Each structure stands twice: as structure tokens, then as C-alpha cells.
Amino acid sequence: MFKRLALTALFLAIGVAAAFAAPMPGKVVAVDKQDVRVIVTGKLPAWAKKGASVKFLGARATITGVASDTLTIRSPRAAKTKAGEAVTLDQFKATAAGC
């Protein structure tokens, strides 16, 4: 019985840690119309791959390219950023909307 309880607690802790993964800090290196290139500080998480949705400036954006520590992101809010600006990227989680 104790083993089951311990395993359940372990899996719950792993699930909570994954759900609250830390955002990725980065720095904008280039802006081109709707595309932004960001150098990410630290290691890229497994979910940060081409085609993934990311939260950028409070809105959904799409990763269009990945090269070592640099992400290319397509965002309608790209024009609001400037090269050299610090940004925070996070995995986009869809929420239920409506009535």
C-alpha cells in the first residue's frame, strides 16, 4: 500500500513540475515584418520545435525555425519588438473558451 501511495505522489509531482515549466528568457536579435529571431538563454525545452505554438508578448505565435539556441517566431505582434529587447517565451496552452 505504501508503495502505491509513494508512486502516486511521485507521478503527481512530476506532472505538476511539467505543467508549471519555467518560461524561456531570450533576447531579440532581428525583426522582419511578422518574423522575430530570438536567442534563448539556457537549454531549449523539448516542446520548442518547428510548428509549436509559443506565448510571445501575451499572444499565440508559431515557431517557424530552430537553430541551436535561436528560434524564429512568426507573430502578429512582431512589429512591437526591437532588436536587443529582452523577451520571455512560454509554451502556449489552449484554454476552453465560450459559454
VMD Tcl script that builds the backbone (N, CA, C; Angstrom):
set m [mol new atoms 297]
animate dup $m
set s [atomselect $m all]
$s set {name element resname resid chain x y z} {
  {N N MET 1 A 0.811 -1.195 0.000}
  {CA C MET 1 A 0.000 0.000 0.000}
  {C C MET 1 A 0.856 1.261 0.000}
  {N N PHE 2 A 1.919 1.238 0.799}
  {CA C PHE 2 A 2.798 2.385 0.866}
  {C C PHE 2 A 3.488 2.643 -0.474}
  {N N LYS 3 A 3.848 1.560 -1.186}
  {CA C LYS 3 A 4.498 1.712 -2.488}
  {C C LYS 3 A 3.563 2.423 -3.473}
  {N N ARG 4 A 2.294 2.052 -3.481}
  {CA C ARG 4 A 1.328 2.692 -4.375}
  {C C ARG 4 A 1.188 4.176 -4.069}
  {N N LEU 5 A 1.096 4.482 -2.797}
  {CA C LEU 5 A 0.966 5.872 -2.378}
  {C C LEU 5 A 2.214 6.675 -2.754}
  {N N ALA 6 A 3.378 6.101 -2.564}
  {CA C ALA 6 A 4.629 6.772 -2.904}
  {C C ALA 6 A 4.730 6.984 -4.419}
  {N N LEU 7 A 4.381 5.985 -5.211}
  {CA C LEU 7 A 4.431 6.125 -6.667}
  {C C LEU 7 A 3.422 7.160 -7.163}
  {N N THR 8 A 2.236 7.173 -6.566}
  {CA C THR 8 A 1.230 8.161 -6.948}
  {C C THR 8 A 1.726 9.571 -6.643}
  {N N ALA 9 A 2.318 9.758 -5.488}
  {CA C ALA 9 A 2.863 11.070 -5.118}
  {C C ALA 9 A 3.992 11.482 -6.070}
  {N N LEU 10 A 4.831 10.533 -6.437}
  {CA C LEU 10 A 5.930 10.829 -7.364}
  {C C LEU 10 A 5.404 11.254 -8.727}
  {N N PHE 11 A 4.450 10.518 -9.272}
  {CA C PHE 11 A 3.888 10.869 -10.576}
  {C C PHE 11 A 3.154 12.202 -10.529}
  {N N LEU 12 A 2.478 12.474 -9.446}
  {CA C LEU 12 A 1.799 13.761 -9.280}
  {C C LEU 12 A 2.809 14.900 -9.264}
  {N N ALA 13 A 3.915 14.724 -8.565}
  {CA C ALA 13 A 4.954 15.761 -8.502}
  {C C ALA 13 A 5.577 16.001 -9.869}
  {N N ILE 14 A 5.815 14.951 -10.625}
  {CA C ILE 14 A 6.377 15.087 -11.968}
  {C C ILE 14 A 5.388 15.807 -12.878}
  {N N GLY 15 A 4.122 15.463 -12.780}
  {CA C GLY 15 A 3.096 16.116 -13.599}
  {C C GLY 15 A 2.966 17.593 -13.281}
  {N N VAL 16 A 2.992 17.943 -12.014}
  {CA C VAL 16 A 2.900 19.356 -11.619}
  {C C VAL 16 A 4.127 20.115 -12.098}
  {N N ALA 17 A 5.299 19.521 -11.974}
  {CA C ALA 17 A 6.522 20.182 -12.437}
  {C C ALA 17 A 6.477 20.422 -13.938}
  {N N ALA 18 A 5.971 19.483 -14.696}
  {CA C ALA 18 A 5.874 19.646 -16.146}
  {C C ALA 18 A 4.839 20.703 -16.517}
  {N N ALA 19 A 3.762 20.767 -15.769}
  {CA C ALA 19 A 2.711 21.741 -16.067}
  {C C ALA 19 A 3.152 23.159 -15.779}
  {N N PHE 20 A 4.009 23.327 -14.811}
  {CA C PHE 20 A 4.476 24.658 -14.447}
  {C C PHE 20 A 5.934 24.856 -14.847}
  {N N ALA 21 A 6.280 24.434 -16.041}
  {CA C ALA 21 A 7.644 24.590 -16.528}
  {C C ALA 21 A 7.991 26.071 -16.632}
  {N N ALA 22 A 9.220 26.360 -16.355}
  {CA C ALA 22 A 9.676 27.752 -16.356}
  {C C ALA 22 A 9.692 28.318 -17.772}
  {N N PRO 23 A 9.344 29.579 -17.923}
  {CA C PRO 23 A 9.409 30.217 -19.243}
  {C C PRO 23 A 10.853 30.383 -19.691}
  {N N MET 24 A 11.037 30.560 -20.997}
  {CA C MET 24 A 12.373 30.724 -21.558}
  {C C MET 24 A 12.693 32.200 -21.721}
  {N N PRO 25 A 13.722 32.693 -21.043}
  {CA C PRO 25 A 14.142 34.072 -21.296}
  {C C PRO 25 A 14.971 34.117 -22.575}
  {N N GLY 26 A 14.884 35.222 -23.284}
  {CA C GLY 26 A 15.647 35.366 -24.514}
  {C C GLY 26 A 15.840 36.816 -24.882}
  {N N LYS 27 A 16.527 37.022 -25.994}
  {CA C LYS 27 A 16.822 38.368 -26.465}
  {C C LYS 27 A 16.558 38.432 -27.971}
  {N N VAL 28 A 15.823 39.445 -28.395}
  {CA C VAL 28 A 15.501 39.615 -29.811}
  {C C VAL 28 A 16.764 40.063 -30.542}
  {N N VAL 29 A 17.098 39.357 -31.634}
  {CA C VAL 29 A 18.263 39.746 -32.423}
  {C C VAL 29 A 17.883 40.361 -33.759}
  {N N ALA 30 A 16.681 40.055 -34.259}
  {CA C ALA 30 A 16.249 40.615 -35.537}
  {C C ALA 30 A 14.732 40.575 -35.645}
  {N N VAL 31 A 14.188 41.589 -36.311}
  {CA C VAL 31 A 12.753 41.660 -36.569}
  {C C VAL 31 A 12.562 41.916 -38.050}
  {N N ASP 32 A 11.707 41.093 -38.693}
  {CA C ASP 32 A 11.437 41.248 -40.118}
  {C C ASP 32 A 9.946 41.022 -40.360}
  {N N LYS 33 A 9.193 42.098 -40.497}
  {CA C LYS 33 A 7.738 42.065 -40.679}
  {C C LYS 33 A 7.078 41.264 -39.566}
  {N N GLN 34 A 6.657 40.026 -39.836}
  {CA C GLN 34 A 5.996 39.202 -38.821}
  {C C GLN 34 A 6.936 38.184 -38.177}
  {N N ASP 35 A 8.180 38.162 -38.578}
  {CA C ASP 35 A 9.133 37.188 -38.041}
  {C C ASP 35 A 10.097 37.851 -37.061}
  {N N VAL 36 A 10.367 37.148 -35.970}
  {CA C VAL 36 A 11.289 37.614 -34.943}
  {C C VAL 36 A 12.286 36.500 -34.681}
  {N N ARG 37 A 13.577 36.827 -34.641}
  {CA C ARG 37 A 14.599 35.854 -34.259}
  {C C ARG 37 A 15.013 36.149 -32.829}
  {N N VAL 38 A 14.956 35.114 -31.989}
  {CA C VAL 38 A 15.248 35.250 -30.569}
  {C C VAL 38 A 16.334 34.260 -30.179}
  {N N ILE 39 A 17.377 34.760 -29.488}
  {CA C ILE 39 A 18.387 33.874 -28.907}
  {C C ILE 39 A 17.909 33.544 -27.506}
  {N N VAL 40 A 17.769 32.258 -27.227}
  {CA C VAL 40 A 17.250 31.791 -25.947}
  {C C VAL 40 A 18.403 31.572 -24.979}
  {N N THR 41 A 18.209 32.047 -23.758}
  {CA C THR 41 A 19.197 31.850 -22.704}
  {C C THR 41 A 18.966 30.477 -22.090}
  {N N GLY 42 A 19.979 29.656 -22.059}
  {CA C GLY 42 A 19.844 28.309 -21.489}
  {C C GLY 42 A 19.476 27.278 -22.542}
  {N N LYS 43 A 19.085 26.121 -22.064}
  {CA C LYS 43 A 18.763 24.988 -22.937}
  {C C LYS 43 A 17.323 25.078 -23.435}
  {N N LEU 44 A 17.121 24.732 -24.694}
  {CA C LEU 44 A 15.774 24.705 -25.266}
  {C C LEU 44 A 15.007 23.504 -24.714}
  {N N PRO 45 A 13.755 23.683 -24.300}
  {CA C PRO 45 A 12.959 22.534 -23.852}
  {C C PRO 45 A 12.545 21.666 -25.035}
  {N N ALA 46 A 12.097 20.469 -24.740}
  {CA C ALA 46 A 11.726 19.509 -25.784}
  {C C ALA 46 A 10.570 20.005 -26.642}
  {N N TRP 47 A 9.648 20.792 -26.094}
  {CA C TRP 47 A 8.491 21.254 -26.854}
  {C C TRP 47 A 8.832 22.366 -27.839}
  {N N ALA 48 A 9.991 22.991 -27.710}
  {CA C ALA 48 A 10.367 24.111 -28.583}
  {C C ALA 48 A 10.914 23.575 -29.904}
  {N N LYS 49 A 10.001 23.247 -30.814}
  {CA C LYS 49 A 10.409 22.751 -32.128}
  {C C LYS 49 A 9.556 23.414 -33.204}
  {N N LYS 50 A 9.960 23.265 -34.431}
  {CA C LYS 50 A 9.274 23.899 -35.553}
  {C C LYS 50 A 7.794 23.493 -35.582}
  {N N GLY 51 A 6.928 24.490 -35.702}
  {CA C GLY 51 A 5.499 24.257 -35.758}
  {C C GLY 51 A 4.797 24.362 -34.414}
  {N N ALA 52 A 5.552 24.423 -33.329}
  {CA C ALA 52 A 4.951 24.506 -31.999}
  {C C ALA 52 A 4.423 25.915 -31.736}
  {N N SER 53 A 3.393 25.985 -30.919}
  {CA C SER 53 A 2.843 27.284 -30.524}
  {C C SER 53 A 3.552 27.764 -29.271}
  {N N VAL 54 A 3.804 29.069 -29.237}
  {CA C VAL 54 A 4.517 29.670 -28.121}
  {C C VAL 54 A 3.794 30.953 -27.718}
  {N N LYS 55 A 3.850 31.287 -26.439}
  {CA C LYS 55 A 3.262 32.530 -25.952}
  {C C LYS 55 A 4.338 33.614 -26.059}
  {N N PHE 56 A 4.078 34.611 -26.897}
  {CA C PHE 56 A 5.043 35.681 -27.171}
  {C C PHE 56 A 4.323 37.019 -27.038}
  {N N LEU 57 A 4.762 37.844 -26.102}
  {CA C LEU 57 A 4.137 39.141 -25.827}
  {C C LEU 57 A 2.655 38.992 -25.506}
  {N N GLY 58 A 2.318 37.912 -24.789}
  {CA C GLY 58 A 0.949 37.694 -24.353}
  {C C GLY 58 A 0.011 37.129 -25.393}
  {N N ALA 59 A 0.526 36.764 -26.553}
  {CA C ALA 59 A -0.330 36.228 -27.614}
  {C C ALA 59 A 0.298 34.958 -28.194}
  {N N ARG 60 A -0.514 34.217 -28.925}
  {CA C ARG 60 A -0.038 32.987 -29.567}
  {C C ARG 60 A 0.828 33.332 -30.766}
  {N N ALA 61 A 1.944 32.637 -30.878}
  {CA C ALA 61 A 2.848 32.766 -32.018}
  {C C ALA 61 A 3.293 31.354 -32.401}
  {N N THR 62 A 3.911 31.219 -33.568}
  {CA C THR 62 A 4.333 29.913 -34.058}
  {C C THR 62 A 5.834 29.911 -34.302}
  {N N ILE 63 A 6.496 28.858 -33.857}
  {CA C ILE 63 A 7.925 28.701 -34.116}
  {C C ILE 63 A 8.078 28.217 -35.553}
  {N N THR 64 A 8.777 28.994 -36.372}
  {CA C THR 64 A 8.968 28.624 -37.777}
  {C C THR 64 A 10.366 28.101 -38.068}
  {N N GLY 65 A 11.271 28.225 -37.110}
  {CA C GLY 65 A 12.615 27.721 -37.311}
  {C C GLY 65 A 13.361 27.581 -36.002}
  {N N VAL 66 A 14.211 26.543 -35.922}
  {CA C VAL 66 A 15.033 26.298 -34.741}
  {C C VAL 66 A 16.444 26.013 -35.203}
  {N N ALA 67 A 17.406 26.762 -34.660}
  {CA C ALA 67 A 18.814 26.534 -34.969}
  {C C ALA 67 A 19.610 26.712 -33.678}
  {N N SER 68 A 20.113 25.655 -33.116}
  {CA C SER 68 A 20.830 25.587 -31.835}
  {C C SER 68 A 20.105 26.391 -30.753}
  {N N ASP 69 A 20.528 27.613 -30.458}
  {CA C ASP 69 A 19.889 28.397 -29.395}
  {C C ASP 69 A 19.043 29.547 -29.938}
  {N N THR 70 A 18.752 29.543 -31.235}
  {CA C THR 70 A 17.992 30.617 -31.865}
  {C C THR 70 A 16.653 30.094 -32.384}
  {N N LEU 71 A 15.579 30.801 -32.031}
  {CA C LEU 71 A 14.248 30.470 -32.521}
  {C C LEU 71 A 13.775 31.565 -33.463}
  {N N THR 72 A 13.146 31.181 -34.560}
  {CA C THR 72 A 12.470 32.128 -35.433}
  {C C THR 72 A 10.989 31.965 -35.168}
  {N N ILE 73 A 10.342 33.078 -34.826}
  {CA C ILE 73 A 8.946 33.054 -34.407}
  {C C ILE 73 A 8.132 33.960 -35.310}
  {N N ARG 74 A 6.982 33.462 -35.784}
  {CA C ARG 74 A 6.043 34.267 -36.568}
  {C C ARG 74 A 4.936 34.728 -35.637}
  {N N SER 75 A 4.826 36.057 -35.504}
  {CA C SER 75 A 3.855 36.627 -34.577}
  {C C SER 75 A 3.259 37.906 -35.148}
  {N N PRO 76 A 1.957 38.113 -34.950}
  {CA C PRO 76 A 1.350 39.371 -35.388}
  {C C PRO 76 A 1.855 40.559 -34.559}
  {N N ARG 77 A 2.471 40.298 -33.420}
  {CA C ARG 77 A 2.999 41.363 -32.566}
  {C C ARG 77 A 4.488 41.608 -32.758}
  {N N ALA 78 A 5.038 41.079 -33.838}
  {CA C ALA 78 A 6.468 41.231 -34.086}
  {C C ALA 78 A 6.872 42.689 -34.234}
  {N N ALA 79 A 6.027 43.504 -34.816}
  {CA C ALA 79 A 6.357 44.916 -35.034}
  {C C ALA 79 A 6.502 45.685 -33.726}
  {N N LYS 80 A 6.006 45.130 -32.626}
  {CA C LYS 80 A 6.097 45.804 -31.332}
  {C C LYS 80 A 7.438 45.585 -30.641}
  {N N THR 81 A 8.305 44.759 -31.227}
  {CA C THR 81 A 9.597 44.474 -30.611}
  {C C THR 81 A 10.722 45.126 -31.392}
  {N N LYS 82 A 11.862 45.264 -30.734}
  {CA C LYS 82 A 13.061 45.832 -31.350}
  {C C LYS 82 A 14.235 44.926 -31.044}
  {N N ALA 83 A 15.230 44.944 -31.914}
  {CA C ALA 83 A 16.433 44.156 -31.693}
  {C C ALA 83 A 17.086 44.601 -30.385}
  {N N GLY 84 A 17.538 43.633 -29.610}
  {CA C GLY 84 A 18.169 43.909 -28.334}
  {C C GLY 84 A 17.224 43.849 -27.149}
  {N N GLU 85 A 15.931 43.762 -27.408}
  {CA C GLU 85 A 14.925 43.729 -26.345}
  {C C GLU 85 A 14.870 42.345 -25.694}
  {N N ALA 86 A 14.750 42.323 -24.372}
  {CA C ALA 86 A 14.606 41.060 -23.641}
  {C C ALA 86 A 13.147 40.615 -23.698}
  {N N VAL 87 A 12.922 39.335 -23.974}
  {CA C VAL 87 A 11.569 38.783 -24.042}
  {C C VAL 87 A 11.520 37.470 -23.260}
  {N N THR 88 A 10.311 37.044 -22.958}
  {CA C THR 88 A 10.093 35.763 -22.291}
  {C C THR 88 A 9.141 34.945 -23.145}
  {N N LEU 89 A 9.532 33.720 -23.430}
  {CA C LEU 89 A 8.717 32.802 -24.227}
  {C C LEU 89 A 8.221 31.688 -23.323}
  {N N ASP 90 A 7.011 31.247 -23.576}
  {CA C ASP 90 A 6.432 30.163 -22.796}
  {C C ASP 90 A 5.622 29.277 -23.726}
  {N N GLN 91 A 5.441 28.031 -23.334}
  {CA C GLN 91 A 4.626 27.128 -24.142}
  {C C GLN 91 A 3.184 27.615 -24.119}
  {N N PHE 92 A 2.569 27.689 -25.289}
  {CA C PHE 92 A 1.182 28.150 -25.387}
  {C C PHE 92 A 0.261 27.010 -25.017}
  {N N LYS 93 A -0.615 27.273 -24.086}
  {CA C LYS 93 A -1.598 26.277 -23.669}
  {C C LYS 93 A -2.979 26.775 -24.034}
  {N N ALA 94 A -3.662 26.050 -24.884}
  {CA C ALA 94 A -5.007 26.444 -25.292}
  {C C ALA 94 A -5.968 26.286 -24.115}
  {N N THR 95 A -6.868 27.228 -24.000}
  {CA C THR 95 A -7.867 27.151 -22.934}
  {C C THR 95 A -9.249 27.059 -23.543}
  {N N ALA 96 A -10.160 26.489 -22.809}
  {CA C ALA 96 A -11.531 26.382 -23.269}
  {C C ALA 96 A -12.179 27.771 -23.218}
  {N N ALA 97 A -12.818 28.154 -24.294}
  {CA C ALA 97 A -13.486 29.453 -24.339}
  {C C ALA 97 A -14.931 29.241 -24.751}
  {N N GLY 98 A -15.748 30.202 -24.445}
  {CA C GLY 98 A -17.143 30.103 -24.845}
  {C C GLY 98 A -18.065 29.996 -23.665}
  {N N CYS 99 A -19.275 29.655 -23.948}
  {CA C CYS 99 A -20.293 29.596 -22.878}
  {C C CYS 99 A -20.224 28.305 -22.117}
}
mol reanalyze $m
mol bondsrecalc $m
mol representation Tube
mol addrep $m
